[in-house]
Structure formats: structure tokens, C-alpha cells
Amino acid sequence: MVVRDVGGKRRYEVTADGTLAGFAEYRDVDGARVFTHTEVFDEFEGKGIGSALVRGLLDDQRAAGRKIVPLCPFVARYVREHPDDYGDLVDTELTGRLRTSSG
């Protein structure tokens, strides 16, 4: 599996054996990357593609020194399940602000 940032589309894509298997959309707000939607295509469900995608994009955010806002439920759950690895990446103040303004 390969995870890469496709900046022109504002999303991370994951490929499996060269085939697009899923993506995670984002937008940038106040210096943080806000993840809004993640999708894994049906034929790739249950193969760890979603977890690999989120792990790859989170590792990329850490390498870039960027905070995240996990508005996407899949990304949020992954971070909650791996707090020691990724909890420090969450911009809690901005996450609270954006959740309040969108809900």
C-alpha cells in the first residue's frame, strides 16, 4: 500500500497494488490540517486499507510539524484508539471551535 498527499485534490490517496483504494479529504485552517471525510472503496473493505491510510497521513502531519483537526469520524476514532502515538497532533482548541461552528 502507498499513501500520498495529492495536494491539487486536497486529499490523501491510498493505493493497493497500484489501484486507488480510498482517500481522505482535508482543508487547511489556521495552520492545521482539517480532515473532513475518509472513504475506502467497497472492494477494499476489511483489508486494513483505512487504517494504513490514516496512519500514513498522520505520520505525514507529524513530519511536517502540522497539527490536525479530526472532524472525520474515521480519523477521530483512529486517533482516539492510538492516543500515545497521535493524540498530541490534535489541535484541541481549533477542533472544538470547528465542531461548534459546524454543528
KEZAVEX-427754 format. One record per atom (N, C-alpha, C, O, CB): residue in three letters; x, y, z. Coordinates in steps of 0.001 Angstrom, whole numbers, plus 500000, padded with zeros to 6 digits. Each point is the difference from the previous one (the first is absolute). Glycine has a CB too. Layout:
N
ALAXYZ...
end
This chain:
103
MET500834498816500000MET499166501184500000MET500879501248500000MET501049500047500642MET497123498703500571VAL501375502240498059VAL500713501265499922VAL499018501115500341VAL498899500058499451VAL502716499039498791VAL498791501791502668VAL499191501158500389VAL500735501248499544VAL501192500168500262VAL497805498616501746ARG500266502100497298ARG500652501245499558ARG499016501155500043ARG498792499829499831ARG502767498860498699ASP498994502484501699ASP499224501239500013ASP499849500481498562ASP500991500219499304ASP499843500395503026VAL497938499547497236VAL499709500532498670VAL499459501406500237VAL498789500222500041VAL500716497454498909GLY501426503271501206GLY499659501361500380GLY498993500676499097GLY499143500746500473GLY503081499388500470GLY497869499614497753GLY499075500623499065GLY498554499593500231GLY499077500736499650GLY502763499332498720LYS497965498762502219LYS498647499513500309LYS499656500192501475LYS498878499724500422LYS501336498602497731ARG500755502149502625ARG499850500164501444ARG499533498705500657ARG499006499957500725ARG500476502467498924ARG501279496530500065ARG499706498717500632ARG501229499102499963ARG500891500150499164ARG496690500058500179TYR502428498861501590TYR500975498929499999TYR499343498822499288TYR498814499729500188TYR502308501072501988GLU499651498517497019GLU499508498812499310GLU500836498802500422GLU501196500116500265GLU498010501269497770VAL500140497466502020VAL500697498750500280VAL499768499076498812VAL498881499837499516VAL500855500432503018THR501354499136497019THR499906499032498920THR500459498638500516THR500890499894500843THR499496501914497416ALA498974497161501203ALA500376498621500317ALA500331499330498674ALA499154499914499110ALA499361499985502993ASP502692499638497775ASP500461499389498736ASP499741500913498815ASP499618499542498923ASP499948498194502032GLY500645503571499249GLY499870500968498919GLY498585500469499711GLY499798500826499110GLY502175498131499958THR497046500538501662THR498604500365499784THR499517500909501127THR500219499709501176THR499378498121497602LEU499746503270500858LEU499448500898501016LEU499001499233500855LEU499040499427499484LEU501285502582499006ALA499907497985502824ALA499169499235500924ALA499185500886500928ALA499013499541500575ALA502660498649499312GLY498718503068500272GLY499278500898500891GLY500694501339500098GLY501056500225499409GLY498109497821501872PHE500208502845499488PHE500545501350500151PHE499489500632501286PHE499020499549500593PHE501122500697496909ALA500549500813502913ALA499603500809501146ALA500100501460499582ALA501079500482499654ALA499714497757502027GLU498079502462498352GLU499954501403499579GLU500363500915501164GLU499768499677501164GLU498472499768497124TYR502335501703501367TYR500384500974501018TYR499884501418499464TYR499863500241498801TYR501679498076502220ARG498521502609499929ARG500185501417499689ARG500933500539501074ARG500102499430501087ARG497580500830497795ASP502995500834500812ASP500921500606500958ASP499344501224500623ASP499466500861499301ASP502531498299499394VAL498053500902502637VAL499406501109500751VAL500973500402501101VAL500415499167500805VAL497213500037498695ASP502729502059500530ASP500858500543501066ASP501254499159500243ASP500406499797501144ASP497550501150499904GLY502651498568497873GLY501240499241500120GLY499827498536500348GLY500986499268500089GLY500036502820500578ALA497740497467499533ALA499731498591500308ALA499333499347498792ALA499377500672499180ALA500388499842503302ARG500375498190497426ARG499347499254498932ARG498729499375500576ARG500048499222500953ARG502178500308497867VAL496643500827500582VAL498690499553500466VAL499546498847499113VAL499766500186498806VAL499644502137502063PHE500467496491499711PHE499555498830499246PHE498492499893500116PHE499449499922501098PHE502747498886499297THR497136501190498438THR498545500109499970THR499284498730499553THR498846499788500371THR501482502597499177HIS500326496770499670HIS499318498819499475HIS501026498972499567HIS500991500326499346HIS497056501073499907THR501704497352501120THR500856498890499580THR499118498934499373THR498907499708500485THR502794500775501345GLU498792498949497094GLU499238498971499302GLU500939498912499499GLU501048500281499419GLU497215501415499912VAL501343497066500904VAL500685498840499432VAL498988499322499091VAL498867499745500409VAL502691499943501623PHE498843500020496741PHE499089499411499032PHE499603498580500424PHE500796499268500588PHE500244502138497591ASP497726498226501511ASP499411498746500477ASP500894498784499800ASP500133499173500902ASP497671501808498608GLU502801498906499328GLU500792498799499711GLU501265499900500860GLU500659498960500010GLU498461501123497661PHE501221500992503050PHE501190499998500855PHE499661499992501490PHE500901500012500839PHE500296501203497357GLU497515498765502141GLU499573499988501398GLU500549498763500718GLU500127498926499411GLU497782502347499966GLY502414498906501914GLY500423498883500828GLY501418499516499762GLY500368498915500451GLY497298500454499582LYS503132501416499268LYS501376499595499686LYS501045500900500660LYS501186499920499679LYS497976499184498159GLY500395501747503078GLY500943500884500689GLY500379501237499206GLY500913500730500388GLY499944497277500742ILE498454502237497766ILE500317501137499131ILE499741501322500730ILE500833500906499964ILE498593497706498003GLY499429501492502688GLY499656501248500701GLY501003500332501088GLY500426501147500136GLY497179498423499381SER502768499428501254SER500985500223501063SER501351500408499426SER500656500895500533SER498150497437500898ALA501611501022497490ALA501273500358499368ALA499952501425499469ALA500975500743500115ALA499409496854499276LEU498487502783500030LEU499829501359499482LEU500135501025501116LEU500755500964499874LEU497747498158498321VAL500766500671502898VAL500028500966501097VAL501365500026500678VAL500509501074500321VAL497039498574500025ARG503043499201499874ARG501345499953500597ARG500990500770499123ARG500820500761500514ARG498662496994500546GLY500446502053497626GLY500900500696499081GLY499809501499500008GLY500973500754500004GLY499026497234498597LEU498745502453501402LEU499781501456499981LEU500377500628501342LEU500490501128500039LEU497659498563498283LEU501628499592502768LEU500396500532501311LEU501520500077500120LEU500534500978500522LEU497371498073500492ASP502779499937498511ASP501468500037500021ASP500512501164499150ASP500992500640500349ASP499086496854499987ASP499246502774498556ASP500380501120499141ASP499797501338500717ASP500813500914499859ASP498579497716498120GLN499531501480502782GLN499746501242500746GLN501077500215501067GLN500478501117500201GLN497039498632499389ARG502851499169501084ARG501065500096501007ARG501300500461499345ARG500671500893500518ARG498238497282500851ALA501449501230497507ALA501242500358499306ALA499982501458499554ALA501044500652499971ALA499192496975499263ALA498583502889500417ALA499871501389499557ALA499885500973501170ALA500022501214499799ALA498883497957498126GLY500973500303503302GLY499848500857501171GLY498642500681500044GLY499869501096500544GLY502580499266499435ARG496545498995499454ARG498664500593499881ARG499028499320500954ARG500042498783500180ARG500414501790497419LYS498676500213503006LYS498926499488500840LYS498836499571499120LYS499908500400498839LYS500802501090503074ILE498400497692498647ILE498834499537499255ILE498714500321500744ILE499993500237501208ILE501388497942497786VAL497537501819500245VAL498648500086500543VAL499246498810499400VAL499702499995498805VAL500346502599501453PRO499643496399500566PRO499362498794499484PRO498469500108500006PRO499344499421500866PRO502625499265499947LEU497465502046498235LEU498544500099499905LEU499406498734499392LEU498848499666500278LEU501346502822499497CYS500565496815499411CYS499562498732499429CYS499936498958501122CYS500977499820500726CYS500048500758497003PRO497835498735502421PRO499883499009501077PRO501046498892499939PRO500450499530501045PRO497142500961498980PHE502805499083498782PHE500987498922499887PHE501360500460500520PHE500656499278500752PHE498105499791497263VAL501661502123501589VAL501281500536500469VAL499939500233501510VAL500944499674500719VAL499470501416497028ALA498478499473502730ALA499843500268501435ALA500089498705500809ALA500666499960501034ALA497897502040498429ARG500767496940500069ARG500033498722500717ARG501413499421500010ARG500448499476501020ARG497159500101498329TYR503095500515499525TYR501358499471499933TYR500901500716501017TYR500783499360500701TYR498885500076496851VAL500216501869502520VAL500813500765500959VAL499629499614501429VAL500882499826500841VAL499299502086497520ARG498518497951501922ARG499551499586501342ARG500544498625500369ARG500350499756501155ARG497570501605498548GLU502151497741499317GLU500486498642500259GLU501522499916500103GLU500535498990500456GLU497464500166498352HIS502699501899500770HIS501470500035500045HIS500473501318500625HIS500760500745499381HIS499368497767498562PRO499420501772503285PRO500309501305500604PRO501490500226500252PRO500482501127499888PRO497287498786501159ASP502950499040499287ASP501431500167500273ASP500787500305498732ASP501041500655500051ASP498730497787501880ASP499732501084496937ASP500688500219498727ASP499613501318499344ASP500846500670499408ASP499248496873500302TYR498605502842500390TYR499521501124499200TYR499192501058500748TYR499655501028499417TYR500334497395498742GLY499707501352503098GLY499180500956500745GLY500575501403500048GLY499256500981500025GLY499975497127501314ASP502097501990498673ASP500648501311500076ASP499872500808498712ASP500285501198499998ASP501300497821501627LEU497992500351497283LEU499852500720498735LEU498723500834499939LEU499893500911499179LEU501401497277499734VAL497739501504501951VAL498700500658499930VAL500066501416500569VAL500459500216501121VAL498425497547499063ASP500652503190499022ASP499827501378500458ASP498635500048500679ASP498980500211499344ASP502492500792498779THR498514498802503193THR498736499858500719THR499166501272499979THR498774499936499911THR502325498387501535GLU499551502828498636GLU499261501264499989GLU499300500201498654GLU498811500316499959GLU502837500669501679LEU499076498835497279LEU499415500169498667LEU498958498919499721LEU498978500276499371LEU503162500771499830THR498106497734501257THR499019498926499821THR498683500379500669THR498932499852499406THR502918498434500502GLY498227502201501325GLY498789500418500706GLY499277501128499272GLY498775499986499878GLY502292499325502266ARG499695501662497377ARG499397501138499277ARG499296499557498730ARG498879500424499720ARG502892501054501203LEU498889497669498312LEU499414499564498727LEU498814499063500211LEU499039500043499232LEU503205500201499701ARG497808498916502087ARG498853499123500297ARG498794500838500416ARG498869499710499610ARG502696498433501095THR498682502885500080THR498914500874500446THR499392500758498839THR498779500127499914THR502328500093502298SER499727500286496895SER499496500819498893SER499299499156498938SER499152500512499269SER502692501114501155SER498505497067499480SER499368499168498980SER498791499254500539SER499224499434499229SER502985500326499671GLY497627500235502395GLY498898499210500576GLY499017500886500590GLY498994499535500538GLY502463498603499902
end
